[in-house]
Amino acid sequence: MRESTQDELHLQSLSAKGFLIMLSVLAGEQPLLNCEEILQAVECAAFLQVQILAKHLVNLINTDNCLFMYQAAETYGLLDLFHSAALYIRDSYALLEEEIQLLPTDLLQYVESLLPSTFVAVGAHTPASSFLEDASRKICFLDEQNNQWESFGCIPDNASTFLAGIATLDNKVYIVGGARGANKQVVERSFCYDAANHSWSEFSSPHQLRYEVTLVGHEEHLYAIGGEYENVPVVSVEKYSLCSQTWSFLSELPQPTAGPPASKAMGKIFICLWKPPDTTIIYEYDIQKDEWIYVSSITRQQSYGHCMIGHRDNLYVMRNGPSDDFLRCTIESFNLTTKQWTTLSGQYVNSKGALFTAVIRGDTVFTLNRALTLLYSVDSHNWKPKKERAGFNRGGSLHTFFLRIPEETKIMAKQNRMNALKRHFNVRKCSS
């Protein structure tokens, strides 16, 4: 290529600003961009085929820019960004409906052809005899329109969600580890649920058996972080490749820990570790260097971070109140751009651990307990209660996540519920 031997290269019709953004991203920075800068970065990523810049743009998608990203990606042919923005728009349809209707017909039709994310929950289940009817095996979704939980299947008989690591990736649910019985006998089998074809399969388990493990799905890999085995905290971390279907060990955690809070933000993996007395430390896992990098720490008397979720360039850490008060919790926000901590105003009721089930879709956080599903609207300063929905009537701990469930699966679930109600009514009628 002639250009490779030249000292200077002149690129026509490519903005200097877009090129500088590309250089900063290649240097490891994660700049926040306004709409004009987004357009220039999209143009540069498409023209120079810079995959890492395209990934950065995907990580920047939010409610404020998703429609602009969508149209810019369509103009310049960045397919991954185009699809990711369309999915975000689909999940934010109710909030953005007026603006969405102004899209060109073909772009509107593509968004409406996609499945929306649906809130899903499953209770804590340990393997039992297959002939026993166990409600904790049921996996359910929330029909938000009708405010009704619907069961659309059961986890396998030999699977455990008690102290298991559960994560979603590419519209599949992965269950790793878990325990059975009071003595916490580790479950050696791992399971995967494919929402697209409504089927379960098994896959290999980590080399180090573990329960109370944190599982994170990220870029075609599963990360099994920490855990416990025979009542001893585990320091090891393993990565499962969906491509090669193999597990491999990664750099160990800074300290042994069971069930560390973890989340993703800006395309990176973060965890919380505790350091007595009273300190919660955030670490980032550097995928390229295979290192756990110290990010920041916060010290609050008699209080530690128990759950963490990422939103835009913020990490929200839910910690208990003073004197082990788990009913009234405080939320701390750590901004990855400014490196500053902010305490959200007020206290947040954590009835039956609802805050610790928090998952996020767009700008809305879903929390869950037996009494209600509480939705919060999120901004950088606070969480505002948005609406209430039906609770999930299961005992014990709950696992929550989002899936894109095909319409035929939802119809089947509703039909099964109606059939069960009819059978129950007929039995009562006959007995009377």
Secondary structure, 3 states (H helix, E strand, C coil): CHHHHCCCCCCCCCCHHHHHHHHHHHCCCCCCCCHHHHHHHHHHHHHHCCHHHHHHHHHCCCCCCHHHHHHHHHHHCCHHHHHHHHHHHHHCHHHHHHHHCCCCHHHHHHHHHCCCCEEEEEECCCCCCCCCCCHHHEEEEEECCCCEEEEEEECCCCCCCCCEEEEEECCEEEEEECEECCCCEECCCEEEEECCCCEEEEECCCCCCCECCEEEEECCEEEEECCEECCEECCCEEEEECCCCEEEECCCCCCCCCCCCEEEECCEEEEEEEECCCEEEEEEEECCCCEEEEEEEEEECCECEEEEEEECCEEEEEEEECCCEEEEEEEEEEECCCCCEEECCCCEECHHHHHHHCEEECCEEEEECCCEEEEEEECCCCEEEEEEEECCCCCCCEEEEEECCCHHHHHHHHHHHHHHHHHHHHHHHHHC
